[in-house]
Amino acid sequence: MWKYVKRYLHFAVLAAIFMVGEVLMDLIQPGIMSRIVDEGVLGLDNGGVSNLNLIWVLGFQMIGLVLFGGLCGSLNNVFVHMTGQNIGNEIRKDCFGQIMTFSFPQIDKFSTGSLVTRVTNDITQVQNFVSQFVRGMIRTSMLMFGSIFFMFRLNRDFGLIVLCAFPLILGCLAFCLTKANPLFTKLQTHLDTINSILQEDISGIRIIKACVREIYEKIRFGKANDDLIKTQLKVLVIFAFMNPIINALM
């Protein structure tokens, strides 16, 4: 995998830099908003007298931070997708080239539908993983540690409470991933089966009609599709419980 990543490492580095800028803007904004309310509106440092000039100054600072953060986020998305798409493109070409070198026994070992799935769906999943990893890992890590830092600055006891909660959150996340991991293997198997049936039935549709096997093939495809949906639903249920945990980290 590294041989593909290093070719487009410069895109990943640029994506990381812009992600840092976006996250920093997100972390700074609550402090400015707090000053707008406490010092500008409530005037806590001025005997309860509002400070309109401070509200305007901090308000424009907030707008500038939002715009700069949005620009960093957009550029991050551009370079993240450039990284993922280019890596996927290289893997897909190498995968197809490898298939072209297969011997007949090797080709027989894999069904045509399975090979199609490897070159299309699986590599698309790799692209998505790379994009989510470059964006998600940096953002989650910075927001997590940055939030803890600012919470400690605000209130040490509150910061300790939040810090103690993170191991529990990470433990729940690890548990959900452990449950979901075996299902991904089943999901891949069911997808291979569906693609194989589709490939066989479409290429052999004349034979199927000649032998009056339409009903049998409908039942066979329906069963394979039902198995895929059942596994997908199990994965979606697990991810439904994971989403609040991920949102808590981010």
C-alpha positions as CSV (number, residue, x, y, z in Angstrom):
1,M,0.0,0.0,0.0
2,W,2.8,2.4,0.9
3,K,4.2,2.3,-2.7
4,Y,0.9,3.8,-3.9
5,V,0.7,6.3,-1.0
6,K,4.2,7.7,-1.4
7,R,3.5,8.6,-5.1
8,Y,0.8,11.0,-3.9
9,L,2.2,11.8,-0.5
10,H,2.4,15.5,-1.4
11,F,-1.3,15.7,-1.8
12,A,-1.9,13.9,1.6
13,V,0.5,16.4,3.3
14,L,-1.3,19.4,1.8
15,A,-4.6,17.9,2.9
16,A,-3.2,17.5,6.4
17,I,-2.0,21.1,6.5
18,F,-5.3,22.5,5.5
19,M,-7.1,20.2,7.9
20,V,-4.9,21.6,10.7
21,G,-6.0,25.1,9.7
22,E,-9.7,24.1,9.6
23,V,-9.5,22.5,13.1
24,L,-7.6,25.4,14.6
25,M,-10.3,27.7,13.4
26,D,-13.0,25.5,15.0
27,L,-11.1,25.4,18.3
28,I,-10.5,29.2,18.4
29,Q,-14.1,30.2,17.7
30,P,-15.7,29.2,21.0
31,G,-13.2,31.3,22.9
32,I,-14.0,34.4,20.8
33,M,-17.8,33.7,21.1
34,S,-17.3,33.5,24.9
35,R,-15.6,36.9,24.9
36,I,-18.4,38.4,22.8
37,V,-21.0,37.3,25.3
38,D,-19.0,37.9,28.5
39,E,-17.1,41.0,27.8
40,G,-19.1,42.5,24.9
41,V,-22.8,41.8,25.7
42,L,-22.8,41.3,29.5
43,G,-19.8,43.5,30.2
44,L,-18.5,41.4,33.0
45,D,-15.1,43.1,33.0
46,N,-16.7,46.6,32.7
47,G,-19.2,46.7,35.6
48,G,-22.0,45.2,33.5
49,V,-21.8,47.8,30.8
50,S,-21.9,46.4,27.2
51,N,-19.0,47.2,24.9
52,L,-20.3,47.6,21.4
53,N,-16.9,48.3,19.9
54,L,-15.6,45.0,21.2
55,I,-18.6,43.1,19.8
56,W,-17.9,44.6,16.4
57,V,-14.2,43.8,16.5
58,L,-14.6,40.2,17.8
59,G,-17.6,39.7,15.4
60,F,-15.4,40.6,12.4
61,Q,-12.7,38.3,13.8
62,M,-15.2,35.5,14.0
63,I,-16.4,36.1,10.4
64,G,-12.8,36.0,9.2
65,L,-12.1,32.8,11.1
66,V,-15.2,31.1,9.7
67,L,-14.2,32.1,6.2
68,F,-10.6,31.0,6.6
69,G,-11.7,27.8,8.2
70,G,-14.2,27.2,5.3
71,L,-11.5,27.8,2.8
72,C,-9.1,25.4,4.6
73,G,-11.9,22.8,4.7
74,S,-12.6,23.1,1.0
75,L,-8.9,22.8,0.0
76,N,-8.6,19.9,2.4
77,N,-11.4,18.1,0.6
78,V,-9.9,18.8,-2.8
79,F,-6.5,17.3,-1.8
80,V,-8.1,14.4,0.1
81,H,-10.0,13.4,-2.9
82,M,-7.0,13.8,-5.2
83,T,-5.1,11.5,-2.9
84,G,-7.8,8.8,-2.7
85,Q,-8.7,8.9,-6.4
86,N,-5.1,8.8,-7.7
87,I,-4.3,5.9,-5.3
88,G,-7.4,4.0,-6.4
89,N,-6.5,4.6,-10.0
90,E,-3.0,3.1,-9.6
91,I,-4.3,0.1,-7.6
92,R,-7.0,-0.5,-10.2
93,K,-4.6,-0.5,-13.1
94,D,-2.2,-2.8,-11.3
95,C,-5.0,-5.1,-10.2
96,F,-6.2,-5.5,-13.8
97,G,-2.7,-6.0,-15.0
98,Q,-2.3,-8.8,-12.4
99,I,-5.5,-10.5,-13.6
100,M,-4.2,-10.5,-17.1
101,T,-1.2,-12.6,-16.0
102,F,-3.4,-15.3,-14.3
103,S,-3.1,-18.8,-15.5
104,F,-6.3,-20.8,-16.3
105,P,-6.3,-22.6,-12.9
106,Q,-6.0,-19.2,-11.1
107,I,-8.9,-17.8,-13.2
108,D,-11.0,-20.8,-12.3
109,K,-10.3,-20.2,-8.6
110,F,-12.0,-16.9,-8.8
111,S,-15.4,-16.4,-10.4
112,T,-15.7,-13.6,-13.0
113,G,-18.1,-11.7,-10.7
114,S,-15.6,-11.9,-7.8
115,L,-12.8,-10.5,-10.0
116,V,-15.1,-7.7,-11.2
117,T,-15.9,-6.9,-7.6
118,R,-12.2,-6.7,-6.7
119,V,-11.5,-4.3,-9.5
120,T,-14.5,-2.1,-8.9
121,N,-16.2,-2.2,-5.5
122,D,-13.2,-3.2,-3.4
123,I,-10.9,-0.5,-4.8
124,T,-13.6,2.1,-4.4
125,Q,-13.7,1.1,-0.8
126,V,-10.0,1.6,-0.6
127,Q,-10.3,5.0,-2.1
128,N,-13.0,5.9,0.5
129,F,-10.9,4.5,3.3
130,V,-7.8,6.6,2.3
131,S,-10.0,9.8,2.0
132,Q,-11.7,9.2,5.4
133,F,-8.4,8.2,7.1
134,V,-6.5,11.3,5.9
135,R,-9.4,13.6,6.9
136,G,-10.9,11.8,9.9
137,M,-7.8,10.8,11.8
138,I,-6.2,14.2,11.8
139,R,-9.5,16.0,12.5
140,T,-10.5,13.6,15.3
141,S,-7.1,13.6,16.9
142,M,-6.7,17.4,16.9
143,L,-10.3,18.1,18.0
144,M,-10.0,15.5,20.8
145,F,-6.7,16.8,22.2
146,G,-7.5,20.4,21.5
147,S,-10.8,20.2,23.3
148,I,-9.2,18.6,26.3
149,F,-6.6,21.4,26.4
150,F,-9.1,24.2,26.2
151,M,-11.3,22.4,28.8
152,F,-8.4,22.2,31.2
153,R,-7.8,26.0,30.6
154,L,-11.5,26.7,31.3
155,N,-11.9,24.4,34.4
156,R,-9.4,21.8,35.5
157,D,-12.1,19.6,37.2
158,F,-14.3,19.6,34.1
159,G,-11.3,18.8,32.0
160,L,-10.5,15.8,34.2
161,I,-14.1,14.5,33.9
162,V,-14.0,14.7,30.1
163,L,-10.5,13.1,30.0
164,C,-11.8,10.2,32.0
165,A,-14.7,9.7,29.7
166,F,-12.5,9.2,26.6
167,P,-11.2,5.7,27.5
168,L,-14.9,4.6,27.9
169,I,-15.8,6.1,24.5
170,L,-12.8,4.5,22.8
171,G,-13.7,1.2,24.4
172,C,-17.2,1.3,23.1
173,L,-15.9,2.2,19.6
174,A,-13.4,-0.7,19.7
175,F,-16.2,-3.1,20.8
176,C,-18.5,-2.0,17.9
177,L,-15.7,-2.4,15.4
178,T,-14.9,-5.9,16.7
179,K,-18.5,-6.9,16.1
180,A,-18.6,-5.3,12.7
181,N,-15.4,-6.7,11.3
182,P,-16.5,-10.3,10.7
183,L,-19.7,-9.0,9.0
184,F,-17.5,-7.2,6.4
185,T,-16.1,-10.5,5.3
186,K,-19.6,-12.0,4.9
187,L,-20.7,-8.8,3.1
188,Q,-17.9,-9.3,0.6
189,T,-18.8,-12.9,0.0
190,H,-22.5,-12.1,-0.6
191,L,-21.5,-9.3,-3.0
192,D,-19.3,-11.7,-4.9
193,T,-22.1,-14.2,-5.1
194,I,-24.5,-11.6,-6.5
195,N,-22.0,-10.4,-9.1
196,S,-21.3,-13.9,-10.2
197,I,-25.0,-14.8,-10.6
198,L,-25.5,-11.6,-12.6
199,Q,-22.6,-12.3,-14.8
200,E,-23.5,-15.9,-15.4
201,D,-27.2,-15.1,-16.1
202,I,-26.7,-12.2,-18.4
203,S,-24.0,-13.9,-20.4
204,G,-26.1,-17.1,-20.6
205,I,-29.5,-15.6,-20.9
206,R,-30.2,-17.5,-24.2
207,I,-29.5,-20.8,-22.5
208,I,-31.6,-20.0,-19.5
209,K,-34.6,-19.1,-21.7
210,A,-34.1,-22.2,-23.9
211,C,-34.1,-24.4,-20.8
212,V,-37.0,-22.5,-19.2
213,R,-34.9,-21.7,-16.1
214,E,-36.0,-18.1,-15.5
215,I,-38.0,-18.9,-12.3
216,Y,-35.1,-20.9,-10.8
217,E,-32.6,-18.1,-11.5
218,K,-35.0,-15.5,-10.0
219,I,-35.2,-17.6,-6.8
220,R,-31.4,-18.0,-6.8
221,F,-30.7,-14.3,-7.2
222,G,-33.4,-13.4,-4.7
223,K,-31.9,-15.6,-2.1
224,A,-28.4,-14.2,-2.7
225,N,-29.8,-10.7,-2.5
226,D,-31.7,-11.4,0.7
227,D,-28.5,-12.7,2.3
228,L,-26.7,-9.5,1.3
229,I,-29.4,-7.2,2.7
230,K,-29.5,-9.1,6.0
231,T,-25.8,-8.7,6.5
232,Q,-25.9,-5.0,5.4
233,L,-28.7,-4.3,7.9
234,K,-26.6,-5.9,10.7
235,V,-23.6,-3.6,9.7
236,L,-25.9,-0.6,9.6
237,V,-27.3,-1.3,13.0
238,I,-23.8,-1.4,14.5
239,F,-22.9,1.8,12.7
240,A,-26.1,3.4,14.0
241,F,-24.7,2.8,17.5
242,M,-21.2,3.9,16.5
243,N,-22.3,7.3,15.1
244,P,-23.0,9.0,18.4
245,I,-19.6,7.7,19.7
246,I,-17.8,9.1,16.7
247,N,-19.7,12.4,17.0
248,A,-18.6,12.6,20.7
249,L,-15.0,12.2,19.6
250,M,-15.3,14.8,16.8
